[in-house]
Each structure stands twice: as C-alpha cells, then as structure tokens.
Amino acid sequence: MKGLWIVFLSVFIAELGDKTQLATLTFSIDQQISKWGIFAASSLALVLSSLIAVVVGSQFTHWVNPKMLKIIAGLGFIGIGIFTLLSLRN
C-alpha cells in the first residue's frame, strides 16, 4: 500500500500546474461546455495516458536497466529545467 501512496503523491504533485491542468482549466472557462463533461474527458485522457505509460514502462525493463532509465529520466528533467531557466532570459 505504501508504494501506491508514493505513486499517487508523485503523479498528483507532478500534474499540478502542468500543461494538462492548464488546458483543462481553459476548457472549463467556456460556459457552453459541460463541466462534468470536461472532468470526464480530462480524467479519461489521464487514465489512458497512464495506461500507456505503464504498458510501455513494463516493457522497457526487458531492454533497459531500471537504474539506467531513472538516470536518463533524471537527466532529462534537469535538461528541461535548465532549458526553462535559460528561456527566461529572452
């Protein structure tokens, strides 16, 4: 059960303020679109993308060492952070 809470908190925190949440917020501004429809559609999209990530991720372990994958992901996030900080200068 502890592992599930770690996954939940990690995904929840990662999703706060991201492009997906901002897109959902933008759709919810439109008074002509059902708020429950927006919630259902965005929830289904997140569930489907998570399913794809789990299926692909479970197959990665056959080709890539999990430790190496974590290193690559960490470096990727650092790279995105550096790119974001450098883009503030423009």
Backbone as a printed PyTorch tensor [residue, N CA C, xyz], in Angstrom:
tensor([[[  0.8230,  -1.2040,   0.0000],
         [  0.0000,   0.0000,   0.0000],
         [  0.8640,   1.2640,   0.0000]],

        [[  2.0350,   1.1870,   0.6530],
         [  2.9270,   2.3420,   0.7020],
         [  3.3530,   2.7670,  -0.7090]],

        [[  3.6300,   1.7780,  -1.5620],
         [  4.0360,   2.0770,  -2.9310],
         [  2.9600,   2.8110,  -3.7030]],

        [[  1.6930,   2.4560,  -3.4470],
         [  0.5980,   3.1370,  -4.1360],
         [  0.5000,   4.5980,  -3.7230]],

        [[  0.7150,   4.8850,  -2.4470],
         [  0.6800,   6.2830,  -1.9790],
         [  1.8190,   7.0920,  -2.5880]],

        [[  2.9830,   6.4630,  -2.7270],
         [  4.1230,   7.1630,  -3.3360],
         [  3.8100,   7.4940,  -4.7900]],

        [[  3.2300,   6.5320,  -5.5250],
         [  2.8490,   6.7800,  -6.9120],
         [  1.7980,   7.8790,  -6.9760]],

        [[  0.7660,   7.7760,  -6.1260],
         [ -0.3000,   8.7860,  -6.1240],
         [  0.2570,  10.1740,  -5.8750]],

        [[  1.0380,  10.3240,  -4.8200],
         [  1.5700,  11.6450,  -4.4810],
         [  2.5110,  12.1770,  -5.5620]],

        [[  3.3430,  11.2940,  -6.1100],
         [  4.2760,  11.7240,  -7.1610],
         [  3.5310,  12.2320,  -8.3850]],

        [[  2.5280,  11.4690,  -8.8340],
         [  1.7680,  11.8850, -10.0170],
         [  0.9390,  13.1210,  -9.7140]],

        [[  0.3130,  13.1490,  -8.5460],
         [ -0.5200,  14.2990,  -8.1740],
         [  0.3090,  15.5810,  -8.1590]],

        [[  1.4540,  15.5510,  -7.5280],
         [  2.3090,  16.7430,  -7.4490],
         [  2.8390,  17.1140,  -8.8310]],

        [[  3.2220,  16.1050,  -9.6270],
         [  3.7510,  16.3770, -10.9620],
         [  2.6960,  17.0020, -11.8650]],

        [[  1.4340,  16.6360, -11.6650],
         [  0.3620,  17.1380, -12.5230],
         [ -0.1130,  18.5350, -12.1400]],

        [[  0.1500,  18.9780, -10.9290],
         [ -0.2980,  20.3090, -10.5100],
         [  0.3640,  21.3860, -11.3540]],

        [[ -0.4530,  22.1840, -11.9980],
         [  0.0660,  23.3160, -12.7590],
         [  0.7240,  22.9470, -14.0730]],

        [[  0.5920,  21.7000, -14.5250],
         [  1.2210,  21.3520, -15.7930],
         [  0.3150,  21.7460, -16.9600]],

        [[  0.7760,  21.4830, -18.1760],
         [  0.0220,  21.8840, -19.3630],
         [ -1.3500,  21.2300, -19.4190]],

        [[ -1.4450,  19.9900, -18.9510],
         [ -2.7290,  19.2970, -18.9670],
         [ -3.7360,  20.0130, -18.0780]],

        [[ -3.3100,  20.3810, -16.8930],
         [ -4.2140,  21.0680, -15.9750],
         [ -4.5960,  22.4410, -16.5250]],

        [[ -3.6570,  23.1270, -17.1290],
         [ -3.9570,  24.4380, -17.7030],
         [ -4.9100,  24.3180, -18.8890]],

        [[ -4.7500,  23.2680, -19.6950],
         [ -5.6790,  23.0530, -20.8100],
         [ -7.0850,  22.7730, -20.2820]],

        [[ -7.1770,  21.9400, -19.2520],
         [ -8.4810,  21.6340, -18.6580],
         [ -9.1090,  22.9020, -18.0840]],

        [[ -8.3210,  23.7110, -17.4290],
         [ -8.8090,  24.9720, -16.8840],
         [ -9.3360,  25.8750, -17.9940]],

        [[ -8.6260,  25.9170, -19.0960],
         [ -9.0420,  26.7430, -20.2240],
         [-10.3880,  26.2780, -20.7820]],

        [[-10.5500,  24.9510, -20.9210],
         [-11.8350,  24.4300, -21.4000],
         [-12.9580,  24.7580, -20.4270]],

        [[-12.6690,  24.7420, -19.1450],
         [-13.7310,  24.9600, -18.1500],
         [-14.2000,  26.4140, -18.0990]],

        [[-13.4490,  27.3130, -18.6920],
         [-13.8550,  28.7120, -18.7540],
         [-15.0620,  28.8860, -19.6660]],

        [[-15.1300,  28.0540, -20.7110],
         [-16.2230,  28.1380, -21.6880],
         [-17.5370,  27.7180, -21.0260]],

        [[-18.4790,  28.6440, -20.9200],
         [-19.7580,  28.3870, -20.2500],
         [-20.6450,  27.4170, -21.0200]],

        [[-20.3400,  27.1900, -22.2980],
         [-21.1880,  26.3340, -23.1230],
         [-20.7790,  24.8610, -23.0670]],

        [[-19.6770,  24.5710, -22.4110],
         [-19.2090,  23.1830, -22.3100],
         [-19.5280,  22.6620, -20.9120]],

        [[-20.0870,  21.4580, -20.8480],
         [-20.4420,  20.8300, -19.5740],
         [-19.1990,  20.6310, -18.7000]],

        [[-19.2660,  21.1070, -17.4680],
         [-18.1270,  20.9430, -16.5420],
         [-17.8960,  19.4700, -16.2390]],

        [[-18.9900,  18.6890, -16.1040],
         [-18.8480,  17.2470, -15.8650],
         [-18.2450,  16.5690, -17.0840]],

        [[-18.5900,  17.0540, -18.2680],
         [-18.0100,  16.5090, -19.4970],
         [-16.5140,  16.7730, -19.5760]],

        [[-16.1250,  17.9880, -19.2090],
         [-14.6990,  18.3400, -19.1880],
         [-13.9650,  17.4610, -18.1840]],

        [[-14.5530,  17.3070, -17.0020],
         [-13.9380,  16.4630, -15.9770],
         [-13.7940,  15.0250, -16.4640]],

        [[-14.8620,  14.4840, -17.0600],
         [-14.8340,  13.0990, -17.5400],
         [-13.8070,  12.9220, -18.6550]],

        [[-13.7980,  13.8440, -19.6080],
         [-12.8740,  13.7280, -20.7360],
         [-11.4210,  13.8670, -20.2900]],

        [[-11.1400,  14.8340, -19.4290],
         [ -9.7530,  15.0140, -18.9860],
         [ -9.3110,  13.8600, -18.0880]],

        [[-10.2330,  13.3340, -17.2860],
         [ -9.9000,  12.1750, -16.4430],
         [ -9.6030,  10.9480, -17.2980]],

        [[-10.4500,  10.7110, -18.3040],
         [-10.2390,   9.5720, -19.1890],
         [ -8.9160,   9.7010, -19.9430]],

        [[ -8.5950,  10.9150, -20.3790],
         [ -7.3310,  11.1410, -21.0840],
         [ -6.1450,  10.8310, -20.1750]],

        [[ -6.2170,  11.2540, -18.9140],
         [ -5.1300,  10.9790, -17.9760],
         [ -5.0170,   9.4900, -17.6880]],

        [[ -6.1640,   8.8290, -17.5380],
         [ -6.1480,   7.3820, -17.2860],
         [ -5.5440,   6.6480, -18.4820]],

        [[ -5.9450,   7.0120, -19.6980],
         [ -5.4290,   6.3530, -20.8890],
         [ -3.9250,   6.5930, -21.0570]],

        [[ -3.4870,   7.8240, -20.8350],
         [ -2.0540,   8.1020, -20.9690],
         [ -1.2570,   7.3800, -19.8800]],

        [[ -1.8490,   7.2310, -18.6950],
         [ -1.1860,   6.4730, -17.6290],
         [ -1.1050,   4.9920, -17.9870]],

        [[ -2.1720,   4.4610, -18.5870],
         [ -2.1620,   3.0610, -19.0300],
         [ -1.0500,   2.8230, -20.0470]],

        [[ -0.9350,   3.7290, -20.9920],
         [  0.1280,   3.6140, -21.9970],
         [  1.5000,   3.6470, -21.3240]],

        [[  1.6740,   4.5520, -20.3610],
         [  2.9550,   4.6590, -19.6590],
         [  3.2780,   3.3690, -18.8960]],

        [[  2.2800,   2.7710, -18.2630],
         [  2.5070,   1.5300, -17.5100],
         [  2.8610,   0.3840, -18.4550]],

        [[  2.1350,   0.2670, -19.5530],
         [  2.4000,  -0.8200, -20.5020],
         [  3.7890,  -0.6600, -21.1210]],

        [[  4.0980,   0.5360, -21.5920],
         [  5.4090,   0.7820, -22.2050],
         [  6.5150,   0.6360, -21.1540]],

        [[  6.2860,   1.1990, -19.9690],
         [  7.2940,   1.1180, -18.9120],
         [  7.5880,  -0.3060, -18.4930]],

        [[  6.5640,  -1.1390, -18.4380],
         [  6.7960,  -2.5380, -18.0460],
         [  7.5970,  -3.2910, -19.0990]],

        [[  7.4950,  -2.8600, -20.3540],
         [  8.2640,  -3.4940, -21.4260],
         [  9.7030,  -2.9730, -21.4910]],

        [[  9.9120,  -1.7420, -21.0420],
         [ 11.2580,  -1.1640, -21.0540],
         [ 12.2480,  -1.9900, -20.2500]],

        [[ 11.7830,  -2.6020, -19.1740],
         [ 12.7080,  -3.3480, -18.3110],
         [ 13.3380,  -4.5310, -19.0360]],

        [[ 12.7580,  -4.9460, -20.1530],
         [ 13.3560,  -6.0310, -20.9360],
         [ 14.5640,  -5.5470, -21.7250]],

        [[ 14.6160,  -4.2650, -22.0250],
         [ 15.6850,  -3.7150, -22.8540],
         [ 16.5990,  -2.7360, -22.1280]],

        [[ 16.0890,  -2.0670, -21.1100],
         [ 16.8590,  -1.0380, -20.4200],
         [ 16.8730,  -1.3460, -18.9190]],

        [[ 18.0330,  -1.2580, -18.3260],
         [ 18.1760,  -1.4400, -16.8850],
         [ 17.3860,  -0.3360, -16.1680]],

        [[ 16.5200,  -0.6930, -15.1970],
         [ 15.7170,   0.3240, -14.4970],
         [ 16.5590,   1.4490, -13.8920]],

        [[ 17.7440,   1.1100, -13.3830],
         [ 18.6100,   2.1500, -12.8090],
         [ 19.0360,   3.1360, -13.8960]],

        [[ 19.3900,   2.6150, -15.0710],
         [ 19.7950,   3.4830, -16.1730],
         [ 18.6190,   4.3400, -16.6320]],

        [[ 17.4200,   3.7770, -16.6550],
         [ 16.2350,   4.5320, -17.0540],
         [ 15.9740,   5.6880, -16.0890]],

        [[ 16.1720,   5.4500, -14.7830],
         [ 16.0000,   6.5230, -13.7970],
         [ 17.0380,   7.6210, -13.9980]],

        [[ 18.2510,   7.2270, -14.3340],
         [ 19.3110,   8.2160, -14.5830],
         [ 18.9620,   9.0520, -15.8150]],

        [[ 18.5210,   8.3840, -16.8760],
         [ 18.1540,   9.0940, -18.1090],
         [ 16.9870,  10.0440, -17.8420]],

        [[ 15.9680,   9.5630, -17.0980],
         [ 14.8200,  10.4150, -16.7830],
         [ 15.2370,  11.6140, -15.9360]],

        [[ 16.0930,  11.3680, -14.9490],
         [ 16.5740,  12.4630, -14.1020],
         [ 17.3450,  13.5010, -14.8980]],

        [[ 18.2200,  13.0370, -15.7800],
         [ 18.9720,  13.9710, -16.6190],
         [ 18.0460,  14.7260, -17.5640]],

        [[ 17.0270,  14.0400, -18.0460],
         [ 16.0500,  14.6980, -18.9110],
         [ 15.3320,  15.8280, -18.1860]],

        [[ 14.9040,  15.5600, -16.9370],
         [ 14.2330,  16.6000, -16.1530],
         [ 15.1740,  17.7630, -15.8530]],

        [[ 16.4220,  17.4610, -15.5480],
         [ 17.4000,  18.5310, -15.3080],
         [ 17.5760,  19.3620, -16.5820]],

        [[ 17.6630,  18.6770, -17.7410],
         [ 17.8020,  19.3770, -19.0200],
         [ 16.6180,  20.2890, -19.2970]],

        [[ 15.4090,  19.7980, -19.0380],
         [ 14.2110,  20.6170, -19.2330],
         [ 14.2360,  21.8150, -18.2930]],

        [[ 14.6720,  21.6050, -17.0560],
         [ 14.7590,  22.7070, -16.0950],
         [ 15.7470,  23.7690, -16.5410]],

        [[ 16.9130,  23.3400, -17.0180],
         [ 17.9220,  24.2890, -17.4950],
         [ 17.3880,  25.0550, -18.7070]],

        [[ 16.7620,  24.3220, -19.6430],
         [ 16.1820,  24.9680, -20.8200],
         [ 15.1420,  26.0040, -20.4160]],

        [[ 14.2990,  25.6520, -19.4530],
         [ 13.2560,  26.5750, -18.9880],
         [ 13.8730,  27.8210, -18.3640]],

        [[ 14.8860,  27.6300, -17.5260],
         [ 15.5360,  28.7780, -16.8920],
         [ 16.2390,  29.6670, -17.9170]],

        [[ 16.8780,  29.0490, -18.8880],
         [ 17.5610,  29.8450, -19.9200],
         [ 16.5630,  30.5940, -20.8030]],

        [[ 15.3930,  30.0260, -21.0130],
         [ 14.4070,  30.6940, -21.8660],
         [ 13.8130,  31.9360, -21.1720]],

        [[ 13.9910,  32.0550, -19.8740],
         [ 13.5120,  33.2370, -19.1530],
         [ 14.3180,  34.4810, -19.5140]],

        [[ 15.5230,  34.2830, -20.0030],
         [ 16.3990,  35.4030, -20.3350],
         [ 15.9130,  36.1520, -21.5790]],

        [[ 15.1160,  35.5160, -22.3970],
         [ 14.6700,  36.1360, -23.6690],
         [ 13.4290,  36.9430, -23.4760]]])
